[in-house]
């Protein structure tokens, strides 16, 4: 795709950003809002990471060491909620805000004021959620999946505030998704057809439709919890004719597409980076688009594979087993296309490429353990053990989080105008890579040997692997401070970045100067 860019594609006589705090409070500029999302998500990533380190410190050796079991449960719950809703999702929304208008040649997002609002809801939602830890009875202690009746009948009083926080996060997500869809469908530059859009834009368009479809389901399930707790309904109370298994069905009907909401933008990022450093176009672009769309559709047909052990009819177990195995096919297509893009390319391994290649390899490991969990009879053995923890952390840490790191290194020079320190970037990659594998690989073994998840104490035979996992977790966690240092160092200055930054990078964002001016594409570029 080549672009003919007008010489006046950004006009700096437009007013620039306001000064001081009001710039961030009132801003409707997609770059400002993208930056705020990214900083917020990194803050939440560190907070959720500290909670993970509390968990791993307690599990360093058998016996109860550091925290009370009740607080341990609050940590496992809050760690999951903060990482999913506070770290991974806002980071992808921040990347969408920064990149989608620049990639499609739009001057800004379609609904800039709503964009501002969708961001500013989040700090309030998460402040409310974290504040529950200091309330009477403590914070949510029922796991990030908040199954009833643990989250209704037996929950601490603070659960009501947790429900309100979830509603606020959901509103923010829906508004962000509407904005993404409106921007992509209505504001593409002349000549940019749907099948010329970058893969990152495609992956976000599909993700945004998923968000709009499933966020109301989450709102519904927490509202049912609220009425069960305060208004005498019995959605999940057997004594009133309700069913706790109903909670699991409704929750996972949201929760499984949610897993893909956290990974489809990652697929888009890696599909941008691998071709650049392979110096080849993406292999099988159209098949990548269709594979992404089919993953999104299939994600609505597999929710009950999280529930093989609830006593489902055999027909139900077979259906969800086969549907889950089927979803591995489009995912396999993507992995094949990434590997084929690299095949016989002239590869170089800058930091973004290292994170992307690690993503492909380690995400595939997570995919294989997912296929094991898809087998209903085998799942009876694996269910609620550390094998499951290993599986979804391989998908979400070297998956979602590595892709976010890759994106940060790849586009940071475009955002700041300066090159980051490549040596430190590679150090960050290798320490993270070793830390992640030390943390989560041993969990496969303790899980297969029968160690249950969400417990503060464990039998002696699991001690060695747990010690390794805890060391890995502290290595991975402390390494992220190095990432913070690299980003701050890059923001302050360094070697000047060119407009195209990377040799071989394609797309509209590489045609504008680095750093990207405050207003881009006041006149839309022509795509030929």
C-alpha positions as CSV (number, residue, x, y, z in Angstrom):
1,X,0.0,0.0,0.0
2,X,1.5,3.3,-1.0
3,X,0.2,6.6,0.1
4,X,0.4,10.0,-1.6
5,X,0.5,12.4,1.3
6,X,-0.4,16.1,0.8
7,X,2.4,18.4,2.0
8,X,-0.1,20.0,4.4
9,X,-1.1,16.8,6.1
10,X,-0.7,18.4,9.5
11,X,-1.2,22.0,10.3
12,X,0.6,23.3,13.3
13,X,-1.1,26.7,13.3
14,X,-4.0,24.8,15.0
15,X,-3.9,25.5,18.7
16,X,-1.7,23.0,20.4
17,X,-2.4,21.3,23.8
18,X,-3.5,23.4,26.8
19,X,-1.0,23.8,29.6
20,X,-1.0,22.0,33.0
21,X,-3.4,19.5,34.4
22,X,-6.4,20.9,32.5
23,X,-4.9,19.6,29.2
24,X,-5.4,16.1,30.5
25,X,-8.7,16.7,32.2
26,X,-10.5,18.2,29.2
27,X,-8.5,16.8,26.3
28,X,-10.3,15.3,23.3
29,X,-7.1,14.6,21.4
30,X,-6.7,10.9,20.6
31,X,-3.0,11.0,21.3
32,X,-3.4,12.5,24.8
33,X,-6.2,10.1,25.6
34,X,-4.1,7.1,24.3
35,X,-1.2,8.2,26.5
36,X,-3.4,8.5,29.6
37,X,-4.8,5.0,28.9
38,X,-1.3,3.6,28.6
39,X,0.0,5.3,31.8
40,X,-3.1,4.2,33.7
41,X,-2.8,0.6,32.5
42,X,0.9,0.5,33.5
43,X,0.1,1.8,36.9
44,X,-2.6,-0.9,37.3
45,X,-0.1,-3.5,35.9
46,X,2.4,-2.6,38.7
47,X,-0.4,-2.7,41.3
48,X,-1.7,-6.0,40.1
49,X,1.8,-7.3,39.9
50,X,2.5,-6.4,43.6
51,X,-0.6,-8.5,44.5
52,X,0.8,-11.4,42.5
53,X,4.1,-11.1,44.4
54,X,2.1,-11.3,47.7
55,X,0.6,-14.5,46.4
56,X,4.0,-15.9,45.2
57,X,5.7,-14.9,48.5
58,X,3.1,-16.8,50.5
59,X,3.6,-19.8,48.2
60,X,7.4,-19.7,48.3
61,X,7.3,-22.6,50.8
62,X,4.7,-24.8,52.4
63,X,2.8,-23.6,55.5
64,X,1.2,-20.2,56.2
65,X,3.9,-17.6,56.3
66,X,3.1,-14.1,55.4
67,X,-0.7,-13.4,55.0
68,X,-3.9,-14.8,56.5
69,X,-5.8,-17.2,54.2
70,X,-8.7,-14.6,54.0
71,X,-6.3,-11.9,52.7
72,X,-4.7,-14.4,50.3
73,X,-8.1,-14.9,48.7
74,X,-8.6,-11.1,48.4
75,X,-5.2,-10.9,46.7
76,X,-6.0,-13.7,44.2
77,X,-9.3,-12.0,43.4
78,X,-8.0,-8.5,43.1
79,X,-4.9,-9.5,41.1
80,X,-7.1,-11.2,38.5
81,X,-9.6,-8.4,38.3
82,X,-7.0,-5.6,38.1
83,X,-4.8,-7.4,35.5
84,X,-7.8,-8.2,33.2
85,X,-9.9,-5.0,33.5
86,X,-7.2,-2.6,34.6
87,X,-4.0,-3.5,32.9
88,X,-4.6,-5.5,29.7
89,X,-7.8,-4.0,28.3
90,X,-7.0,-0.3,28.9
91,X,-3.5,-0.9,27.4
92,X,-5.1,-2.1,24.2
93,X,-7.6,0.7,24.2
94,X,-4.7,3.2,24.7
95,X,-2.9,1.6,21.6
96,X,-6.2,1.8,19.7
97,X,-6.6,5.5,20.5
98,X,-3.0,6.4,19.5
99,X,-2.8,4.3,16.4
100,X,-6.1,3.7,14.7
101,X,-6.6,7.4,13.6
102,X,-3.0,7.5,12.3
103,X,-3.3,4.1,10.6
104,X,-6.6,4.9,8.7
105,X,-5.7,8.6,8.0
106,X,-8.3,10.1,10.3
107,X,-7.7,13.5,12.1
108,X,-9.0,12.0,15.4
109,X,-11.4,9.5,16.8
110,X,-15.0,9.8,15.6
111,X,-16.4,10.8,19.0
112,X,-13.7,12.8,20.9
113,X,-15.7,14.0,23.9
114,X,-17.0,10.5,24.6
115,X,-13.4,9.3,24.3
116,X,-12.4,11.6,27.1
117,X,-15.3,10.4,29.2
118,X,-14.6,6.7,28.6
119,X,-11.1,7.2,30.0
120,X,-12.0,9.3,33.1
121,X,-14.5,6.8,34.3
122,X,-11.7,4.3,34.8
123,X,-9.6,5.9,37.6
124,X,-12.8,6.3,39.6
125,X,-13.9,2.7,39.0
126,X,-10.6,1.2,40.0
127,X,-10.2,3.6,43.0
128,X,-13.5,2.3,44.2
129,X,-12.6,-1.3,43.6
130,X,-9.2,-1.1,45.4
131,X,-10.8,0.8,48.3
132,X,-12.9,-2.3,49.1
133,X,-9.7,-3.8,50.5
134,X,-9.9,-1.2,53.4
135,X,-13.6,-1.7,54.1
136,X,-15.1,-3.7,56.9
137,X,-14.9,-7.4,56.1
138,X,-12.2,-6.8,53.4
139,X,-12.4,-6.8,49.7
140,X,-13.7,-9.3,47.2
141,X,-12.4,-12.7,48.2
142,X,-14.2,-15.1,45.8
143,X,-11.8,-15.3,42.8
144,X,-11.8,-13.1,39.7
145,X,-14.7,-15.2,38.3
146,X,-16.8,-14.3,41.4
147,X,-19.0,-17.4,41.3
148,X,-22.2,-17.3,43.3
149,X,-23.0,-18.2,46.1
150,X,-19.4,-17.2,47.1
151,X,-20.0,-13.7,45.8
152,X,-23.6,-13.4,47.0
153,X,-24.5,-15.3,50.1
154,X,-21.0,-15.6,51.6
155,X,-19.4,-12.3,50.3
156,X,-18.1,-9.5,52.4
157,X,-20.3,-6.3,52.5
158,X,-17.9,-4.5,50.1
159,X,-19.2,-6.7,47.2
160,X,-21.8,-4.0,46.5
161,X,-19.0,-1.5,45.7
162,X,-17.3,-4.1,43.6
163,X,-20.5,-4.5,41.5
164,X,-20.7,-0.7,41.0
165,X,-17.0,-0.6,39.9
166,X,-17.7,-3.4,37.4
167,X,-20.6,-1.5,35.9
168,X,-18.4,1.6,35.5
169,X,-15.7,-0.4,33.8
170,X,-18.3,-1.9,31.5
171,X,-19.7,1.5,30.5
172,X,-16.1,2.7,29.7
173,X,-15.5,-0.4,27.5
174,X,-18.7,0.0,25.6
175,X,-18.1,3.7,24.9
176,X,-14.5,3.0,23.8
177,X,-15.8,0.2,21.5
178,X,-18.5,2.4,19.8
179,X,-15.8,5.0,19.2
180,X,-13.4,2.5,17.5
181,X,-16.2,1.1,15.3
182,X,-17.4,4.6,14.3
183,X,-13.8,5.7,13.5
184,X,-12.9,2.7,11.4
185,X,-16.1,2.5,9.4
186,X,-16.6,6.2,8.8
187,X,-13.2,8.0,8.9
188,X,-10.8,6.0,6.7
189,X,-8.8,8.0,4.2
190,X,-10.1,8.0,0.6
191,X,-8.9,4.9,-1.2
192,X,-8.4,2.8,2.0
193,X,-10.9,-0.1,1.4
194,X,-11.6,-2.5,4.3
195,X,-9.2,-5.0,2.8
196,X,-6.4,-2.5,2.7
197,X,-6.6,-1.7,6.5
198,X,-3.7,-2.7,8.6
199,X,-4.2,-5.9,10.6
200,X,-4.1,-4.0,13.9
201,X,-7.1,-2.0,12.7
202,X,-9.0,-5.1,11.6
203,X,-8.3,-6.9,14.9
204,X,-9.6,-3.9,16.9
205,X,-12.7,-3.6,14.7
206,X,-13.6,-7.2,15.5
207,X,-12.7,-6.8,19.2
208,X,-14.9,-3.7,19.4
209,X,-17.9,-5.7,18.2
210,X,-17.1,-8.4,20.8
211,X,-17.0,-5.8,23.5
212,X,-20.4,-4.4,22.6
213,X,-21.9,-7.9,22.5
214,X,-20.5,-9.2,25.9
215,X,-20.2,-6.2,28.2
216,X,-24.0,-6.0,28.7
217,X,-23.9,-9.7,29.7
218,X,-21.4,-8.9,32.5
219,X,-23.6,-6.0,33.5
220,X,-26.5,-8.4,33.6
221,X,-24.8,-11.0,35.8
222,X,-23.6,-8.4,38.4
223,X,-27.0,-6.9,38.5
224,X,-28.5,-10.3,39.2
225,X,-25.9,-10.6,42.0
226,X,-27.0,-7.2,43.4
227,X,-30.7,-8.1,43.5
228,X,-29.9,-11.5,45.1
229,X,-27.9,-9.7,47.8
230,X,-30.2,-6.7,48.5
231,X,-33.7,-7.2,46.9
232,X,-34.7,-10.8,47.8
233,X,-34.5,-12.3,44.3
234,X,-33.2,-15.9,43.9
235,X,-31.4,-16.1,40.6
236,X,-28.6,-18.1,42.1
237,X,-30.2,-19.4,45.4
238,X,-31.4,-23.0,45.2
239,X,-33.7,-22.5,48.2
240,X,-35.6,-19.9,46.2
241,X,-35.7,-21.9,43.0
242,X,-32.5,-20.4,41.5
243,X,-29.4,-22.2,40.4
244,X,-25.7,-21.3,41.1
245,X,-24.7,-23.0,37.8
246,X,-26.8,-20.4,36.0
247,X,-24.3,-17.9,37.3
248,X,-21.4,-19.8,35.6
249,X,-23.3,-20.0,32.3
250,X,-24.0,-16.3,32.2
251,X,-20.6,-15.3,33.5
252,X,-18.7,-17.5,31.0
253,X,-20.9,-16.3,28.1
254,X,-19.3,-13.0,28.8
255,X,-16.0,-14.5,30.0
256,X,-14.9,-16.5,27.1
257,X,-15.3,-13.8,24.4
258,X,-13.5,-11.6,27.0
259,X,-10.5,-13.8,26.7
260,X,-10.4,-13.1,23.0
261,X,-11.0,-9.4,23.6
262,X,-7.6,-9.6,25.4
263,X,-5.8,-11.5,22.7
264,X,-7.2,-10.3,19.3
265,X,-5.5,-6.9,19.5
266,X,-2.3,-8.8,20.4
267,X,-2.7,-10.7,17.1
268,X,-3.0,-7.4,15.3
269,X,0.1,-6.0,16.9
270,X,2.3,-9.0,16.1
271,X,0.9,-9.0,12.5
272,X,2.2,-5.4,12.2
273,X,5.6,-6.1,13.7
274,X,6.7,-9.4,12.2
275,X,6.4,-8.2,8.5
276,X,8.5,-5.1,9.3
277,X,11.4,-7.0,10.8
278,X,11.1,-9.8,8.2
279,X,11.1,-7.2,5.4
280,X,8.3,-9.0,3.7
281,X,4.5,-8.3,3.5
282,X,2.3,-10.3,5.8
283,X,1.7,-13.8,4.4
284,X,-1.9,-14.5,3.7
285,X,-3.5,-11.1,4.7
286,X,-7.0,-12.1,3.7
287,X,-6.9,-15.4,5.6
288,X,-5.7,-13.5,8.7
289,X,-8.7,-11.3,8.5
290,X,-11.1,-14.2,8.1
291,X,-9.3,-16.2,10.8
292,X,-9.7,-13.3,13.2
293,X,-13.4,-13.0,12.4
294,X,-14.0,-16.7,12.8
295,X,-12.2,-16.8,16.2
296,X,-14.6,-14.0,17.3
297,X,-17.7,-15.9,16.1
298,X,-16.6,-19.2,17.6
299,X,-15.8,-17.6,20.9
300,X,-19.5,-17.4,21.6
301,X,-19.9,-21.2,21.2
302,X,-17.4,-22.5,23.7
303,X,-18.2,-20.9,27.0
304,X,-19.2,-24.0,28.9
305,X,-15.7,-25.6,28.5
306,X,-14.9,-23.8,31.7
307,X,-17.7,-25.9,33.4
308,X,-17.1,-29.5,32.3
309,X,-17.3,-30.6,35.9
310,X,-20.7,-29.1,36.8
311,X,-22.7,-32.2,35.7
312,X,-23.6,-31.1,32.2
313,X,-25.5,-33.6,30.0
314,X,-23.1,-35.7,27.8
315,X,-24.4,-34.0,24.6
316,X,-23.5,-30.6,26.1
317,X,-20.0,-31.8,27.0
318,X,-19.4,-33.2,23.5
319,X,-20.7,-30.0,21.8
320,X,-18.4,-27.7,23.9
321,X,-15.5,-30.1,23.5
322,X,-15.7,-30.1,19.7
323,X,-16.4,-26.4,19.4
324,X,-13.3,-25.7,21.6
325,X,-11.1,-27.9,19.5
326,X,-12.5,-26.2,16.4
327,X,-11.4,-22.7,17.6
328,X,-7.8,-24.0,17.4
329,X,-8.0,-24.1,13.6
330,X,-8.2,-20.3,12.9
331,X,-5.6,-19.8,15.6
332,X,-3.4,-22.3,13.9
333,X,-3.9,-20.4,10.6
334,X,-2.5,-17.3,12.3
335,X,0.6,-19.0,13.7
336,X,1.2,-20.6,10.3
337,X,1.0,-17.1,8.6
338,X,3.4,-15.5,11.1
339,X,5.9,-18.3,10.6
340,X,5.5,-18.1,6.9
341,X,6.0,-14.3,7.0
342,X,9.4,-14.9,8.7
343,X,10.3,-17.8,6.4
344,X,13.2,-16.7,4.1
345,X,12.8,-13.1,5.2
346,X,15.8,-11.0,6.0
347,X,15.1,-11.0,9.7
348,X,16.6,-8.6,12.3
349,X,15.9,-9.0,16.0
350,X,15.2,-5.5,17.5
351,X,13.3,-5.5,20.8
352,X,9.8,-5.4,19.2
353,X,10.7,-8.4,17.1
354,X,12.1,-10.3,20.1
355,X,8.9,-9.8,22.0
356,X,6.8,-10.8,18.9
357,X,8.7,-14.0,18.2
358,X,8.5,-14.9,21.9
359,X,4.8,-14.2,21.7
360,X,4.3,-16.6,18.8
361,X,6.3,-19.4,20.5
362,X,4.9,-19.0,24.1
363,X,1.3,-18.2,23.0
364,X,1.4,-21.5,21.0
365,X,2.4,-23.4,24.2
366,X,-0.6,-21.8,25.9
367,X,-2.7,-22.9,23.0
368,X,-1.6,-26.5,23.3
369,X,-2.4,-26.7,27.0
370,X,-5.8,-25.1,26.0
371,X,-6.4,-28.0,23.6
372,X,-5.6,-30.4,26.5
373,X,-8.2,-28.6,28.7
374,X,-10.7,-28.8,25.8
375,X,-10.9,-32.6,26.2
376,X,-13.8,-33.1,28.6
377,X,-12.7,-36.4,30.2
378,X,-9.1,-35.0,30.7
379,X,-10.4,-31.8,32.0
380,X,-11.9,-33.6,35.0
381,X,-8.3,-34.2,36.0
382,X,-7.0,-30.7,35.3
383,X,-10.0,-28.7,36.5
384,X,-9.2,-26.1,39.2
385,X,-5.5,-27.2,39.4
386,X,-2.4,-25.1,38.7
387,X,-2.4,-26.6,35.2
388,X,-5.2,-24.2,34.4
389,X,-3.3,-21.3,36.0
390,X,-0.3,-22.2,33.8
391,X,-2.5,-22.4,30.7
392,X,-4.2,-19.0,30.9
393,X,-1.0,-17.2,32.1
394,X,0.9,-18.5,29.1
395,X,-1.9,-17.0,26.9
396,X,-2.1,-13.7,28.8
397,X,1.5,-12.9,30.0
398,X,3.7,-13.9,27.1
399,X,0.6,-13.4,25.0
400,X,-1.2,-10.2,25.7
401,X,1.4,-8.5,27.9
402,X,4.4,-9.4,25.6
403,X,2.5,-8.0,22.6
404,X,1.9,-4.7,24.6
405,X,5.6,-4.5,25.3
406,X,6.3,-5.2,21.6
407,X,3.9,-2.4,20.6
408,X,5.4,0.0,23.1
409,X,8.9,-0.5,21.7
410,X,7.7,-0.5,18.1
411,X,5.7,2.8,18.2
412,X,7.6,4.6,21.1
413,X,9.9,6.4,18.7
414,X,6.9,7.5,16.7
415,X,5.2,8.8,19.9
416,X,8.3,10.5,21.5
417,X,10.5,11.4,18.5
418,X,13.4,9.6,20.2
419,X,14.8,6.1,19.9
420,X,14.7,4.0,23.1
421,X,17.9,2.4,24.4
422,X,18.1,-0.9,22.4
423,X,20.6,-2.6,24.8
424,X,18.3,-2.0,27.7
425,X,15.3,-3.0,25.7
426,X,16.9,-6.4,24.9
427,X,17.9,-6.8,28.6
428,X,14.3,-6.1,29.5
429,X,13.2,-8.8,27.0
430,X,15.5,-11.5,28.2
431,X,14.9,-11.0,31.9
432,X,11.1,-11.0,31.2
433,X,11.4,-14.1,29.0
434,X,13.3,-16.0,31.6
435,X,11.1,-14.7,34.4
436,X,7.9,-15.7,32.7
437,X,9.0,-19.2,31.9
438,X,10.5,-19.8,35.4
439,X,7.2,-18.6,36.9
440,X,4.6,-20.4,34.8
441,X,6.2,-23.5,33.3
442,X,6.6,-25.4,36.6
443,X,2.9,-24.8,37.3
444,X,2.0,-27.3,34.5
445,X,3.8,-30.0,36.6
446,X,2.4,-29.2,40.0
447,X,-1.1,-28.9,38.3
448,X,-0.8,-32.3,36.7
449,X,0.3,-33.7,40.0
450,X,-2.9,-32.4,41.6
451,X,-2.1,-29.1,43.3
452,X,-5.3,-27.1,43.5
453,X,-5.3,-23.4,42.7
454,X,-6.3,-20.5,44.9
455,X,-4.9,-22.0,48.1
456,X,-2.4,-20.4,50.5
457,X,-0.8,-23.7,51.6
458,X,0.1,-26.9,49.9
459,X,1.5,-30.4,50.4
460,X,5.2,-30.9,50.7
461,X,5.8,-32.6,47.4
462,X,5.0,-29.3,45.5
463,X,7.6,-27.3,47.4
464,X,10.4,-27.2,44.9
465,X,8.4,-26.2,41.8
466,X,6.6,-23.5,43.9
467,X,10.0,-22.1,45.0
468,X,11.1,-21.9,41.4
469,X,7.9,-20.2,40.4
470,X,8.1,-17.6,43.1
471,X,11.7,-16.7,42.2
472,X,10.6,-16.4,38.6
473,X,7.7,-14.1,39.6
474,X,10.0,-11.8,41.5
475,X,12.4,-11.7,38.6
476,X,9.6,-10.9,36.1
477,X,8.0,-8.3,38.4
478,X,11.1,-6.3,39.3
479,X,12.2,-6.3,35.6
480,X,9.1,-4.2,34.8
481,X,10.8,-1.3,36.7
482,X,13.5,-1.5,34.0
483,X,10.8,-1.1,31.4
484,X,9.5,2.0,33.2
485,X,13.1,3.4,33.2
486,X,13.5,2.7,29.5
487,X,10.3,4.5,28.6
488,X,11.0,7.6,30.8
489,X,14.6,7.7,29.4
490,X,13.2,7.7,25.9
491,X,10.6,10.4,26.6
492,X,13.4,12.7,28.0
493,X,15.5,12.4,24.8
494,X,18.0,10.4,23.0
495,X,18.9,9.7,19.4
496,X,16.4,11.4,17.0
497,X,13.9,9.1,15.3
498,X,13.2,9.5,11.6
499,X,9.7,9.6,10.2
500,X,9.8,5.9,9.0
501,X,11.7,4.8,12.2
502,X,12.1,1.2,11.0
503,X,13.4,0.3,7.6
504,X,10.7,-1.7,6.0
505,X,7.8,-0.4,8.1
506,X,4.6,0.2,6.0
507,X,1.5,2.2,6.8
508,X,0.3,5.7,7.1
509,X,1.7,6.3,10.6
510,X,5.3,6.0,9.2
511,X,4.6,8.9,6.7
512,X,4.2,11.6,9.3
513,X,7.1,13.1,11.3
514,X,8.4,11.6,14.6
515,X,7.2,12.7,17.1
516,X,3.7,12.6,15.6
517,X,2.4,16.1,15.6
518,X,-0.5,17.0,17.9
519,X,-2.9,17.2,15.0
520,X,-2.4,14.8,12.1
521,X,-4.2,14.4,8.8
522,X,-6.2,17.7,8.8
523,X,-6.3,16.9,5.1
524,X,-6.9,13.2,4.5
525,X,-4.1,11.4,2.6
526,X,-4.9,9.7,-0.7
527,X,-4.3,6.0,-0.8
528,X,-3.5,4.5,-4.2
